[in-house]
Amino acid sequence: MHILGGLDAPTSGEVFIDGENIGGMNDKQLSKLRREKIGFVFQKFCLIQELKVIENITFPILLSNRKPDMDYIDELCEALGLSERKKHLPNELSGGQQQRVAIARALANDPQILLCDEPTGNLDKKTSEEVMDLLNGINEKFGKTLLIVTHDNDIAQKTKRRLRIEDGEIVSDE
């Protein structure tokens, strides 16, 4: 996941994102690629506690010195059930709501790819299923490519395609 997201360099082979070999990119180019083409959803949410929901969502856009497309942001908030929570701080939200904020933030720059590292790892079973339904809905509604890493077989079964990896080797492709 870190190699695909340009966080780590491959020790061999090549990685192409949107036709570009990311292995030869410098830090500035990789940062730009991540800001524009890749969204990250982490297990621990990684929200900024001092910022309201709407500020957490728009933060990556502001880092790019761009003005947020508030119509798109409102559409994301509506799709993720956050419309009534935009002015709340993260500590005023449930775990599922915090993860939905993290998903909205990952989508704020309208990336092509969403990399999700154990996106349901900190959630109860019911909320995990809701988050997976939301992620699948994002794939369908917004046409995003999703890569989800999970150890939870029930969550994996909710995806369209599964690769099982053991000891660094693909052992099955379903």
Chimera marker file (.cmm) of the C-alpha trace (Angstrom):
<marker_set name="trace">
<marker id="1" x="0.000" y="0.000" z="0.000" r="1" g="1" b="0" radius="0.5"/>
<marker id="2" x="2.823" y="2.405" z="0.840" r="1" g="1" b="0" radius="0.5"/>
<marker id="3" x="4.518" y="1.675" z="-2.473" r="1" g="1" b="0" radius="0.5"/>
<marker id="4" x="1.309" y="2.259" z="-4.438" r="1" g="1" b="0" radius="0.5"/>
<marker id="5" x="0.758" y="5.505" z="-2.561" r="1" g="1" b="0" radius="0.5"/>
<marker id="6" x="4.264" y="6.746" z="-3.260" r="1" g="1" b="0" radius="0.5"/>
<marker id="7" x="5.174" y="6.701" z="0.427" r="1" g="1" b="0" radius="0.5"/>
<marker id="8" x="7.860" y="4.025" z="-0.060" r="1" g="1" b="0" radius="0.5"/>
<marker id="9" x="9.987" y="3.221" z="-3.105" r="1" g="1" b="0" radius="0.5"/>
<marker id="10" x="9.906" y="-0.288" z="-4.591" r="1" g="1" b="0" radius="0.5"/>
<marker id="11" x="13.076" y="-2.375" z="-4.214" r="1" g="1" b="0" radius="0.5"/>
<marker id="12" x="12.465" y="-3.831" z="-7.674" r="1" g="1" b="0" radius="0.5"/>
<marker id="13" x="10.028" y="-3.429" z="-10.529" r="1" g="1" b="0" radius="0.5"/>
<marker id="14" x="8.089" y="-0.354" z="-11.527" r="1" g="1" b="0" radius="0.5"/>
<marker id="15" x="4.875" y="1.291" z="-10.339" r="1" g="1" b="0" radius="0.5"/>
<marker id="16" x="2.765" y="3.303" z="-12.747" r="1" g="1" b="0" radius="0.5"/>
<marker id="17" x="-0.066" y="5.602" z="-11.687" r="1" g="1" b="0" radius="0.5"/>
<marker id="18" x="-2.071" y="7.116" z="-14.521" r="1" g="1" b="0" radius="0.5"/>
<marker id="19" x="0.679" y="6.190" z="-16.984" r="1" g="1" b="0" radius="0.5"/>
<marker id="20" x="3.473" y="7.774" z="-14.910" r="1" g="1" b="0" radius="0.5"/>
<marker id="21" x="6.326" y="5.745" z="-13.420" r="1" g="1" b="0" radius="0.5"/>
<marker id="22" x="6.358" y="6.958" z="-9.818" r="1" g="1" b="0" radius="0.5"/>
<marker id="23" x="9.708" y="5.283" z="-9.072" r="1" g="1" b="0" radius="0.5"/>
<marker id="24" x="11.632" y="8.138" z="-10.652" r="1" g="1" b="0" radius="0.5"/>
<marker id="25" x="9.694" y="10.953" z="-9.006" r="1" g="1" b="0" radius="0.5"/>
<marker id="26" x="11.241" y="13.260" z="-6.420" r="1" g="1" b="0" radius="0.5"/>
<marker id="27" x="9.512" y="14.159" z="-3.128" r="1" g="1" b="0" radius="0.5"/>
<marker id="28" x="7.806" y="17.230" z="-4.586" r="1" g="1" b="0" radius="0.5"/>
<marker id="29" x="6.441" y="15.258" z="-7.552" r="1" g="1" b="0" radius="0.5"/>
<marker id="30" x="5.267" y="12.442" z="-5.270" r="1" g="1" b="0" radius="0.5"/>
<marker id="31" x="3.509" y="14.919" z="-2.968" r="1" g="1" b="0" radius="0.5"/>
<marker id="32" x="1.726" y="16.441" z="-5.954" r="1" g="1" b="0" radius="0.5"/>
<marker id="33" x="0.730" y="12.973" z="-7.215" r="1" g="1" b="0" radius="0.5"/>
<marker id="34" x="-0.666" y="12.035" z="-3.793" r="1" g="1" b="0" radius="0.5"/>
<marker id="35" x="-2.576" y="15.324" z="-3.461" r="1" g="1" b="0" radius="0.5"/>
<marker id="36" x="-4.117" y="15.106" z="-6.920" r="1" g="1" b="0" radius="0.5"/>
<marker id="37" x="-4.586" y="11.424" z="-7.706" r="1" g="1" b="0" radius="0.5"/>
<marker id="38" x="-4.609" y="9.391" z="-4.488" r="1" g="1" b="0" radius="0.5"/>
<marker id="39" x="-6.780" y="9.569" z="-1.377" r="1" g="1" b="0" radius="0.5"/>
<marker id="40" x="-5.773" y="7.774" z="1.809" r="1" g="1" b="0" radius="0.5"/>
<marker id="41" x="-8.119" y="6.315" z="4.440" r="1" g="1" b="0" radius="0.5"/>
<marker id="42" x="-6.352" y="5.033" z="7.542" r="1" g="1" b="0" radius="0.5"/>
<marker id="43" x="-7.520" y="2.795" z="10.363" r="1" g="1" b="0" radius="0.5"/>
<marker id="44" x="-6.953" y="5.501" z="12.987" r="1" g="1" b="0" radius="0.5"/>
<marker id="45" x="-8.866" y="8.244" z="11.094" r="1" g="1" b="0" radius="0.5"/>
<marker id="46" x="-5.970" y="10.771" z="11.422" r="1" g="1" b="0" radius="0.5"/>
<marker id="47" x="-8.309" y="13.724" z="11.895" r="1" g="1" b="0" radius="0.5"/>
<marker id="48" x="-7.054" y="17.039" z="13.246" r="1" g="1" b="0" radius="0.5"/>
<marker id="49" x="-8.820" y="17.305" z="16.598" r="1" g="1" b="0" radius="0.5"/>
<marker id="50" x="-8.854" y="21.115" z="16.685" r="1" g="1" b="0" radius="0.5"/>
<marker id="51" x="-10.603" y="21.388" z="13.303" r="1" g="1" b="0" radius="0.5"/>
<marker id="52" x="-14.311" y="21.014" z="12.648" r="1" g="1" b="0" radius="0.5"/>
<marker id="53" x="-15.552" y="18.315" z="10.275" r="1" g="1" b="0" radius="0.5"/>
<marker id="54" x="-15.783" y="20.666" z="7.292" r="1" g="1" b="0" radius="0.5"/>
<marker id="55" x="-12.276" y="21.998" z="8.009" r="1" g="1" b="0" radius="0.5"/>
<marker id="56" x="-10.860" y="18.462" z="8.231" r="1" g="1" b="0" radius="0.5"/>
<marker id="57" x="-12.478" y="17.613" z="4.900" r="1" g="1" b="0" radius="0.5"/>
<marker id="58" x="-11.248" y="20.703" z="3.055" r="1" g="1" b="0" radius="0.5"/>
<marker id="59" x="-7.766" y="20.740" z="4.620" r="1" g="1" b="0" radius="0.5"/>
<marker id="60" x="-6.040" y="18.830" z="1.757" r="1" g="1" b="0" radius="0.5"/>
<marker id="61" x="-7.509" y="21.250" z="-0.784" r="1" g="1" b="0" radius="0.5"/>
<marker id="62" x="-6.239" y="24.244" z="1.162" r="1" g="1" b="0" radius="0.5"/>
<marker id="63" x="-2.779" y="22.623" z="1.292" r="1" g="1" b="0" radius="0.5"/>
<marker id="64" x="-2.876" y="22.660" z="-2.510" r="1" g="1" b="0" radius="0.5"/>
<marker id="65" x="-3.594" y="26.423" z="-2.437" r="1" g="1" b="0" radius="0.5"/>
<marker id="66" x="-6.923" y="25.820" z="-4.135" r="1" g="1" b="0" radius="0.5"/>
<marker id="67" x="-10.424" y="26.906" z="-3.305" r="1" g="1" b="0" radius="0.5"/>
<marker id="68" x="-12.694" y="24.009" z="-2.318" r="1" g="1" b="0" radius="0.5"/>
<marker id="69" x="-15.562" y="23.154" z="-4.661" r="1" g="1" b="0" radius="0.5"/>
<marker id="70" x="-18.210" y="23.429" z="-1.960" r="1" g="1" b="0" radius="0.5"/>
<marker id="71" x="-20.906" y="21.877" z="-4.175" r="1" g="1" b="0" radius="0.5"/>
<marker id="72" x="-18.743" y="18.747" z="-4.468" r="1" g="1" b="0" radius="0.5"/>
<marker id="73" x="-17.889" y="18.839" z="-0.747" r="1" g="1" b="0" radius="0.5"/>
<marker id="74" x="-21.599" y="19.161" z="0.104" r="1" g="1" b="0" radius="0.5"/>
<marker id="75" x="-22.342" y="16.212" z="-2.209" r="1" g="1" b="0" radius="0.5"/>
<marker id="76" x="-19.698" y="14.138" z="-0.412" r="1" g="1" b="0" radius="0.5"/>
<marker id="77" x="-21.086" y="15.120" z="2.989" r="1" g="1" b="0" radius="0.5"/>
<marker id="78" x="-24.605" y="14.189" z="1.875" r="1" g="1" b="0" radius="0.5"/>
<marker id="79" x="-23.461" y="10.834" z="0.431" r="1" g="1" b="0" radius="0.5"/>
<marker id="80" x="-21.581" y="10.044" z="3.659" r="1" g="1" b="0" radius="0.5"/>
<marker id="81" x="-24.296" y="11.210" z="6.049" r="1" g="1" b="0" radius="0.5"/>
<marker id="82" x="-22.262" y="14.130" z="7.401" r="1" g="1" b="0" radius="0.5"/>
<marker id="83" x="-24.394" y="17.097" z="6.360" r="1" g="1" b="0" radius="0.5"/>
<marker id="84" x="-25.632" y="17.698" z="9.908" r="1" g="1" b="0" radius="0.5"/>
<marker id="85" x="-22.173" y="17.230" z="11.449" r="1" g="1" b="0" radius="0.5"/>
<marker id="86" x="-20.055" y="19.732" z="9.481" r="1" g="1" b="0" radius="0.5"/>
<marker id="87" x="-19.589" y="22.104" z="12.436" r="1" g="1" b="0" radius="0.5"/>
<marker id="88" x="-18.729" y="19.395" z="14.972" r="1" g="1" b="0" radius="0.5"/>
<marker id="89" x="-15.258" y="18.573" z="16.265" r="1" g="1" b="0" radius="0.5"/>
<marker id="90" x="-13.975" y="14.994" z="15.851" r="1" g="1" b="0" radius="0.5"/>
<marker id="91" x="-14.327" y="14.226" z="19.584" r="1" g="1" b="0" radius="0.5"/>
<marker id="92" x="-18.063" y="14.963" z="19.234" r="1" g="1" b="0" radius="0.5"/>
<marker id="93" x="-18.479" y="12.155" z="16.679" r="1" g="1" b="0" radius="0.5"/>
<marker id="94" x="-18.814" y="8.393" z="16.875" r="1" g="1" b="0" radius="0.5"/>
<marker id="95" x="-16.063" y="6.186" z="15.433" r="1" g="1" b="0" radius="0.5"/>
<marker id="96" x="-18.141" y="5.531" z="12.326" r="1" g="1" b="0" radius="0.5"/>
<marker id="97" x="-18.756" y="9.240" z="11.814" r="1" g="1" b="0" radius="0.5"/>
<marker id="98" x="-15.041" y="9.969" z="12.236" r="1" g="1" b="0" radius="0.5"/>
<marker id="99" x="-14.220" y="7.345" z="9.609" r="1" g="1" b="0" radius="0.5"/>
<marker id="100" x="-16.772" y="8.901" z="7.241" r="1" g="1" b="0" radius="0.5"/>
<marker id="101" x="-15.041" y="12.276" z="7.747" r="1" g="1" b="0" radius="0.5"/>
<marker id="102" x="-11.723" y="10.595" z="6.919" r="1" g="1" b="0" radius="0.5"/>
<marker id="103" x="-13.293" y="9.138" z="3.751" r="1" g="1" b="0" radius="0.5"/>
<marker id="104" x="-14.689" y="12.547" z="2.752" r="1" g="1" b="0" radius="0.5"/>
<marker id="105" x="-11.271" y="14.130" z="3.355" r="1" g="1" b="0" radius="0.5"/>
<marker id="106" x="-9.637" y="11.441" z="1.203" r="1" g="1" b="0" radius="0.5"/>
<marker id="107" x="-12.093" y="12.261" z="-1.590" r="1" g="1" b="0" radius="0.5"/>
<marker id="108" x="-11.965" y="16.060" z="-1.222" r="1" g="1" b="0" radius="0.5"/>
<marker id="109" x="-9.350" y="16.529" z="-3.956" r="1" g="1" b="0" radius="0.5"/>
<marker id="110" x="-11.394" y="14.227" z="-6.234" r="1" g="1" b="0" radius="0.5"/>
<marker id="111" x="-8.620" y="11.610" z="-6.586" r="1" g="1" b="0" radius="0.5"/>
<marker id="112" x="-8.822" y="8.705" z="-9.003" r="1" g="1" b="0" radius="0.5"/>
<marker id="113" x="-7.629" y="6.160" z="-6.440" r="1" g="1" b="0" radius="0.5"/>
<marker id="114" x="-8.621" y="5.614" z="-2.815" r="1" g="1" b="0" radius="0.5"/>
<marker id="115" x="-6.160" y="3.564" z="-0.735" r="1" g="1" b="0" radius="0.5"/>
<marker id="116" x="-7.820" y="2.219" z="2.406" r="1" g="1" b="0" radius="0.5"/>
<marker id="117" x="-5.614" y="0.675" z="5.096" r="1" g="1" b="0" radius="0.5"/>
<marker id="118" x="-7.827" y="-1.324" z="7.478" r="1" g="1" b="0" radius="0.5"/>
<marker id="119" x="-10.649" y="1.248" z="7.153" r="1" g="1" b="0" radius="0.5"/>
<marker id="120" x="-12.895" y="-0.754" z="9.486" r="1" g="1" b="0" radius="0.5"/>
<marker id="121" x="-10.227" y="-1.918" z="11.945" r="1" g="1" b="0" radius="0.5"/>
<marker id="122" x="-11.337" y="0.421" z="14.750" r="1" g="1" b="0" radius="0.5"/>
<marker id="123" x="-15.072" y="-0.068" z="14.246" r="1" g="1" b="0" radius="0.5"/>
<marker id="124" x="-17.687" y="-2.495" z="15.548" r="1" g="1" b="0" radius="0.5"/>
<marker id="125" x="-19.190" y="-5.059" z="13.141" r="1" g="1" b="0" radius="0.5"/>
<marker id="126" x="-22.338" y="-3.079" z="12.279" r="1" g="1" b="0" radius="0.5"/>
<marker id="127" x="-20.442" y="0.164" z="11.672" r="1" g="1" b="0" radius="0.5"/>
<marker id="128" x="-17.799" y="-1.751" z="9.673" r="1" g="1" b="0" radius="0.5"/>
<marker id="129" x="-20.483" y="-3.049" z="7.349" r="1" g="1" b="0" radius="0.5"/>
<marker id="130" x="-21.938" y="0.459" z="6.968" r="1" g="1" b="0" radius="0.5"/>
<marker id="131" x="-18.509" y="1.876" z="6.099" r="1" g="1" b="0" radius="0.5"/>
<marker id="132" x="-17.941" y="-0.889" z="3.527" r="1" g="1" b="0" radius="0.5"/>
<marker id="133" x="-21.332" y="-0.176" z="1.998" r="1" g="1" b="0" radius="0.5"/>
<marker id="134" x="-20.338" y="3.504" z="1.781" r="1" g="1" b="0" radius="0.5"/>
<marker id="135" x="-17.000" y="2.652" z="0.168" r="1" g="1" b="0" radius="0.5"/>
<marker id="136" x="-18.700" y="0.401" z="-2.379" r="1" g="1" b="0" radius="0.5"/>
<marker id="137" x="-21.213" y="3.189" z="-3.041" r="1" g="1" b="0" radius="0.5"/>
<marker id="138" x="-18.349" y="5.637" z="-3.638" r="1" g="1" b="0" radius="0.5"/>
<marker id="139" x="-16.886" y="3.214" z="-6.141" r="1" g="1" b="0" radius="0.5"/>
<marker id="140" x="-20.182" y="3.083" z="-8.005" r="1" g="1" b="0" radius="0.5"/>
<marker id="141" x="-21.382" y="6.698" z="-7.635" r="1" g="1" b="0" radius="0.5"/>
<marker id="142" x="-18.082" y="8.533" z="-8.089" r="1" g="1" b="0" radius="0.5"/>
<marker id="143" x="-16.223" y="5.931" z="-10.200" r="1" g="1" b="0" radius="0.5"/>
<marker id="144" x="-13.241" y="5.747" z="-7.854" r="1" g="1" b="0" radius="0.5"/>
<marker id="145" x="-10.764" y="2.881" z="-7.821" r="1" g="1" b="0" radius="0.5"/>
<marker id="146" x="-10.611" y="1.457" z="-4.306" r="1" g="1" b="0" radius="0.5"/>
<marker id="147" x="-7.811" y="-0.635" z="-2.867" r="1" g="1" b="0" radius="0.5"/>
<marker id="148" x="-8.703" y="-1.947" z="0.565" r="1" g="1" b="0" radius="0.5"/>
<marker id="149" x="-6.280" y="-3.815" z="2.808" r="1" g="1" b="0" radius="0.5"/>
<marker id="150" x="-7.937" y="-5.813" z="5.564" r="1" g="1" b="0" radius="0.5"/>
<marker id="151" x="-7.412" y="-8.846" z="7.757" r="1" g="1" b="0" radius="0.5"/>
<marker id="152" x="-11.187" y="-9.208" z="8.214" r="1" g="1" b="0" radius="0.5"/>
<marker id="153" x="-12.503" y="-11.880" z="5.850" r="1" g="1" b="0" radius="0.5"/>
<marker id="154" x="-16.114" y="-10.671" z="6.241" r="1" g="1" b="0" radius="0.5"/>
<marker id="155" x="-15.062" y="-7.208" z="5.051" r="1" g="1" b="0" radius="0.5"/>
<marker id="156" x="-13.001" y="-8.698" z="2.212" r="1" g="1" b="0" radius="0.5"/>
<marker id="157" x="-16.071" y="-10.627" z="1.032" r="1" g="1" b="0" radius="0.5"/>
<marker id="158" x="-17.863" y="-7.296" z="0.448" r="1" g="1" b="0" radius="0.5"/>
<marker id="159" x="-15.417" y="-6.340" z="-2.319" r="1" g="1" b="0" radius="0.5"/>
<marker id="160" x="-15.735" y="-7.069" z="-6.049" r="1" g="1" b="0" radius="0.5"/>
<marker id="161" x="-12.286" y="-8.636" z="-6.317" r="1" g="1" b="0" radius="0.5"/>
<marker id="162" x="-9.936" y="-10.069" z="-3.726" r="1" g="1" b="0" radius="0.5"/>
<marker id="163" x="-6.213" y="-10.830" z="-3.745" r="1" g="1" b="0" radius="0.5"/>
<marker id="164" x="-4.969" y="-12.854" z="-0.823" r="1" g="1" b="0" radius="0.5"/>
<marker id="165" x="-1.332" y="-12.316" z="0.080" r="1" g="1" b="0" radius="0.5"/>
<marker id="166" x="0.737" y="-14.507" z="2.379" r="1" g="1" b="0" radius="0.5"/>
<marker id="167" x="4.407" y="-13.879" z="3.112" r="1" g="1" b="0" radius="0.5"/>
<marker id="168" x="4.568" y="-11.251" z="0.363" r="1" g="1" b="0" radius="0.5"/>
<marker id="169" x="3.193" y="-13.561" z="-2.349" r="1" g="1" b="0" radius="0.5"/>
<marker id="170" x="-0.232" y="-13.559" z="-3.993" r="1" g="1" b="0" radius="0.5"/>
<marker id="171" x="-1.744" y="-16.952" z="-3.129" r="1" g="1" b="0" radius="0.5"/>
<marker id="172" x="-5.212" y="-16.478" z="-4.597" r="1" g="1" b="0" radius="0.5"/>
<marker id="173" x="-7.023" y="-14.134" z="-6.970" r="1" g="1" b="0" radius="0.5"/>
<marker id="174" x="-10.809" y="-14.258" z="-6.656" r="1" g="1" b="0" radius="0.5"/>
<link id1="1" id2="2" r="1" g="1" b="0" radius="0.2"/>
<link id1="2" id2="3" r="1" g="1" b="0" radius="0.2"/>
<link id1="3" id2="4" r="1" g="1" b="0" radius="0.2"/>
<link id1="4" id2="5" r="1" g="1" b="0" radius="0.2"/>
<link id1="5" id2="6" r="1" g="1" b="0" radius="0.2"/>
<link id1="6" id2="7" r="1" g="1" b="0" radius="0.2"/>
<link id1="7" id2="8" r="1" g="1" b="0" radius="0.2"/>
<link id1="8" id2="9" r="1" g="1" b="0" radius="0.2"/>
<link id1="9" id2="10" r="1" g="1" b="0" radius="0.2"/>
<link id1="10" id2="11" r="1" g="1" b="0" radius="0.2"/>
<link id1="11" id2="12" r="1" g="1" b="0" radius="0.2"/>
<link id1="12" id2="13" r="1" g="1" b="0" radius="0.2"/>
<link id1="13" id2="14" r="1" g="1" b="0" radius="0.2"/>
<link id1="14" id2="15" r="1" g="1" b="0" radius="0.2"/>
<link id1="15" id2="16" r="1" g="1" b="0" radius="0.2"/>
<link id1="16" id2="17" r="1" g="1" b="0" radius="0.2"/>
<link id1="17" id2="18" r="1" g="1" b="0" radius="0.2"/>
<link id1="18" id2="19" r="1" g="1" b="0" radius="0.2"/>
<link id1="19" id2="20" r="1" g="1" b="0" radius="0.2"/>
<link id1="20" id2="21" r="1" g="1" b="0" radius="0.2"/>
<link id1="21" id2="22" r="1" g="1" b="0" radius="0.2"/>
<link id1="22" id2="23" r="1" g="1" b="0" radius="0.2"/>
<link id1="23" id2="24" r="1" g="1" b="0" radius="0.2"/>
<link id1="24" id2="25" r="1" g="1" b="0" radius="0.2"/>
<link id1="25" id2="26" r="1" g="1" b="0" radius="0.2"/>
<link id1="26" id2="27" r="1" g="1" b="0" radius="0.2"/>
<link id1="27" id2="28" r="1" g="1" b="0" radius="0.2"/>
<link id1="28" id2="29" r="1" g="1" b="0" radius="0.2"/>
<link id1="29" id2="30" r="1" g="1" b="0" radius="0.2"/>
<link id1="30" id2="31" r="1" g="1" b="0" radius="0.2"/>
<link id1="31" id2="32" r="1" g="1" b="0" radius="0.2"/>
<link id1="32" id2="33" r="1" g="1" b="0" radius="0.2"/>
<link id1="33" id2="34" r="1" g="1" b="0" radius="0.2"/>
<link id1="34" id2="35" r="1" g="1" b="0" radius="0.2"/>
<link id1="35" id2="36" r="1" g="1" b="0" radius="0.2"/>
<link id1="36" id2="37" r="1" g="1" b="0" radius="0.2"/>
<link id1="37" id2="38" r="1" g="1" b="0" radius="0.2"/>
<link id1="38" id2="39" r="1" g="1" b="0" radius="0.2"/>
<link id1="39" id2="40" r="1" g="1" b="0" radius="0.2"/>
<link id1="40" id2="41" r="1" g="1" b="0" radius="0.2"/>
<link id1="41" id2="42" r="1" g="1" b="0" radius="0.2"/>
<link id1="42" id2="43" r="1" g="1" b="0" radius="0.2"/>
<link id1="43" id2="44" r="1" g="1" b="0" radius="0.2"/>
<link id1="44" id2="45" r="1" g="1" b="0" radius="0.2"/>
<link id1="45" id2="46" r="1" g="1" b="0" radius="0.2"/>
<link id1="46" id2="47" r="1" g="1" b="0" radius="0.2"/>
<link id1="47" id2="48" r="1" g="1" b="0" radius="0.2"/>
<link id1="48" id2="49" r="1" g="1" b="0" radius="0.2"/>
<link id1="49" id2="50" r="1" g="1" b="0" radius="0.2"/>
<link id1="50" id2="51" r="1" g="1" b="0" radius="0.2"/>
<link id1="51" id2="52" r="1" g="1" b="0" radius="0.2"/>
<link id1="52" id2="53" r="1" g="1" b="0" radius="0.2"/>
<link id1="53" id2="54" r="1" g="1" b="0" radius="0.2"/>
<link id1="54" id2="55" r="1" g="1" b="0" radius="0.2"/>
<link id1="55" id2="56" r="1" g="1" b="0" radius="0.2"/>
<link id1="56" id2="57" r="1" g="1" b="0" radius="0.2"/>
<link id1="57" id2="58" r="1" g="1" b="0" radius="0.2"/>
<link id1="58" id2="59" r="1" g="1" b="0" radius="0.2"/>
<link id1="59" id2="60" r="1" g="1" b="0" radius="0.2"/>
<link id1="60" id2="61" r="1" g="1" b="0" radius="0.2"/>
<link id1="61" id2="62" r="1" g="1" b="0" radius="0.2"/>
<link id1="62" id2="63" r="1" g="1" b="0" radius="0.2"/>
<link id1="63" id2="64" r="1" g="1" b="0" radius="0.2"/>
<link id1="64" id2="65" r="1" g="1" b="0" radius="0.2"/>
<link id1="65" id2="66" r="1" g="1" b="0" radius="0.2"/>
<link id1="66" id2="67" r="1" g="1" b="0" radius="0.2"/>
<link id1="67" id2="68" r="1" g="1" b="0" radius="0.2"/>
<link id1="68" id2="69" r="1" g="1" b="0" radius="0.2"/>
<link id1="69" id2="70" r="1" g="1" b="0" radius="0.2"/>
<link id1="70" id2="71" r="1" g="1" b="0" radius="0.2"/>
<link id1="71" id2="72" r="1" g="1" b="0" radius="0.2"/>
<link id1="72" id2="73" r="1" g="1" b="0" radius="0.2"/>
<link id1="73" id2="74" r="1" g="1" b="0" radius="0.2"/>
<link id1="74" id2="75" r="1" g="1" b="0" radius="0.2"/>
<link id1="75" id2="76" r="1" g="1" b="0" radius="0.2"/>
<link id1="76" id2="77" r="1" g="1" b="0" radius="0.2"/>
<link id1="77" id2="78" r="1" g="1" b="0" radius="0.2"/>
<link id1="78" id2="79" r="1" g="1" b="0" radius="0.2"/>
<link id1="79" id2="80" r="1" g="1" b="0" radius="0.2"/>
<link id1="80" id2="81" r="1" g="1" b="0" radius="0.2"/>
<link id1="81" id2="82" r="1" g="1" b="0" radius="0.2"/>
<link id1="82" id2="83" r="1" g="1" b="0" radius="0.2"/>
<link id1="83" id2="84" r="1" g="1" b="0" radius="0.2"/>
<link id1="84" id2="85" r="1" g="1" b="0" radius="0.2"/>
<link id1="85" id2="86" r="1" g="1" b="0" radius="0.2"/>
<link id1="86" id2="87" r="1" g="1" b="0" radius="0.2"/>
<link id1="87" id2="88" r="1" g="1" b="0" radius="0.2"/>
<link id1="88" id2="89" r="1" g="1" b="0" radius="0.2"/>
<link id1="89" id2="90" r="1" g="1" b="0" radius="0.2"/>
<link id1="90" id2="91" r="1" g="1" b="0" radius="0.2"/>
<link id1="91" id2="92" r="1" g="1" b="0" radius="0.2"/>
<link id1="92" id2="93" r="1" g="1" b="0" radius="0.2"/>
<link id1="93" id2="94" r="1" g="1" b="0" radius="0.2"/>
<link id1="94" id2="95" r="1" g="1" b="0" radius="0.2"/>
<link id1="95" id2="96" r="1" g="1" b="0" radius="0.2"/>
<link id1="96" id2="97" r="1" g="1" b="0" radius="0.2"/>
<link id1="97" id2="98" r="1" g="1" b="0" radius="0.2"/>
<link id1="98" id2="99" r="1" g="1" b="0" radius="0.2"/>
<link id1="99" id2="100" r="1" g="1" b="0" radius="0.2"/>
<link id1="100" id2="101" r="1" g="1" b="0" radius="0.2"/>
<link id1="101" id2="102" r="1" g="1" b="0" radius="0.2"/>
<link id1="102" id2="103" r="1" g="1" b="0" radius="0.2"/>
<link id1="103" id2="104" r="1" g="1" b="0" radius="0.2"/>
<link id1="104" id2="105" r="1" g="1" b="0" radius="0.2"/>
<link id1="105" id2="106" r="1" g="1" b="0" radius="0.2"/>
<link id1="106" id2="107" r="1" g="1" b="0" radius="0.2"/>
<link id1="107" id2="108" r="1" g="1" b="0" radius="0.2"/>
<link id1="108" id2="109" r="1" g="1" b="0" radius="0.2"/>
<link id1="109" id2="110" r="1" g="1" b="0" radius="0.2"/>
<link id1="110" id2="111" r="1" g="1" b="0" radius="0.2"/>
<link id1="111" id2="112" r="1" g="1" b="0" radius="0.2"/>
<link id1="112" id2="113" r="1" g="1" b="0" radius="0.2"/>
<link id1="113" id2="114" r="1" g="1" b="0" radius="0.2"/>
<link id1="114" id2="115" r="1" g="1" b="0" radius="0.2"/>
<link id1="115" id2="116" r="1" g="1" b="0" radius="0.2"/>
<link id1="116" id2="117" r="1" g="1" b="0" radius="0.2"/>
<link id1="117" id2="118" r="1" g="1" b="0" radius="0.2"/>
<link id1="118" id2="119" r="1" g="1" b="0" radius="0.2"/>
<link id1="119" id2="120" r="1" g="1" b="0" radius="0.2"/>
<link id1="120" id2="121" r="1" g="1" b="0" radius="0.2"/>
<link id1="121" id2="122" r="1" g="1" b="0" radius="0.2"/>
<link id1="122" id2="123" r="1" g="1" b="0" radius="0.2"/>
<link id1="123" id2="124" r="1" g="1" b="0" radius="0.2"/>
<link id1="124" id2="125" r="1" g="1" b="0" radius="0.2"/>
<link id1="125" id2="126" r="1" g="1" b="0" radius="0.2"/>
<link id1="126" id2="127" r="1" g="1" b="0" radius="0.2"/>
<link id1="127" id2="128" r="1" g="1" b="0" radius="0.2"/>
<link id1="128" id2="129" r="1" g="1" b="0" radius="0.2"/>
<link id1="129" id2="130" r="1" g="1" b="0" radius="0.2"/>
<link id1="130" id2="131" r="1" g="1" b="0" radius="0.2"/>
<link id1="131" id2="132" r="1" g="1" b="0" radius="0.2"/>
<link id1="132" id2="133" r="1" g="1" b="0" radius="0.2"/>
<link id1="133" id2="134" r="1" g="1" b="0" radius="0.2"/>
<link id1="134" id2="135" r="1" g="1" b="0" radius="0.2"/>
<link id1="135" id2="136" r="1" g="1" b="0" radius="0.2"/>
<link id1="136" id2="137" r="1" g="1" b="0" radius="0.2"/>
<link id1="137" id2="138" r="1" g="1" b="0" radius="0.2"/>
<link id1="138" id2="139" r="1" g="1" b="0" radius="0.2"/>
<link id1="139" id2="140" r="1" g="1" b="0" radius="0.2"/>
<link id1="140" id2="141" r="1" g="1" b="0" radius="0.2"/>
<link id1="141" id2="142" r="1" g="1" b="0" radius="0.2"/>
<link id1="142" id2="143" r="1" g="1" b="0" radius="0.2"/>
<link id1="143" id2="144" r="1" g="1" b="0" radius="0.2"/>
<link id1="144" id2="145" r="1" g="1" b="0" radius="0.2"/>
<link id1="145" id2="146" r="1" g="1" b="0" radius="0.2"/>
<link id1="146" id2="147" r="1" g="1" b="0" radius="0.2"/>
<link id1="147" id2="148" r="1" g="1" b="0" radius="0.2"/>
<link id1="148" id2="149" r="1" g="1" b="0" radius="0.2"/>
<link id1="149" id2="150" r="1" g="1" b="0" radius="0.2"/>
<link id1="150" id2="151" r="1" g="1" b="0" radius="0.2"/>
<link id1="151" id2="152" r="1" g="1" b="0" radius="0.2"/>
<link id1="152" id2="153" r="1" g="1" b="0" radius="0.2"/>
<link id1="153" id2="154" r="1" g="1" b="0" radius="0.2"/>
<link id1="154" id2="155" r="1" g="1" b="0" radius="0.2"/>
<link id1="155" id2="156" r="1" g="1" b="0" radius="0.2"/>
<link id1="156" id2="157" r="1" g="1" b="0" radius="0.2"/>
<link id1="157" id2="158" r="1" g="1" b="0" radius="0.2"/>
<link id1="158" id2="159" r="1" g="1" b="0" radius="0.2"/>
<link id1="159" id2="160" r="1" g="1" b="0" radius="0.2"/>
<link id1="160" id2="161" r="1" g="1" b="0" radius="0.2"/>
<link id1="161" id2="162" r="1" g="1" b="0" radius="0.2"/>
<link id1="162" id2="163" r="1" g="1" b="0" radius="0.2"/>
<link id1="163" id2="164" r="1" g="1" b="0" radius="0.2"/>
<link id1="164" id2="165" r="1" g="1" b="0" radius="0.2"/>
<link id1="165" id2="166" r="1" g="1" b="0" radius="0.2"/>
<link id1="166" id2="167" r="1" g="1" b="0" radius="0.2"/>
<link id1="167" id2="168" r="1" g="1" b="0" radius="0.2"/>
<link id1="168" id2="169" r="1" g="1" b="0" radius="0.2"/>
<link id1="169" id2="170" r="1" g="1" b="0" radius="0.2"/>
<link id1="170" id2="171" r="1" g="1" b="0" radius="0.2"/>
<link id1="171" id2="172" r="1" g="1" b="0" radius="0.2"/>
<link id1="172" id2="173" r="1" g="1" b="0" radius="0.2"/>
<link id1="173" id2="174" r="1" g="1" b="0" radius="0.2"/>
</marker_set>
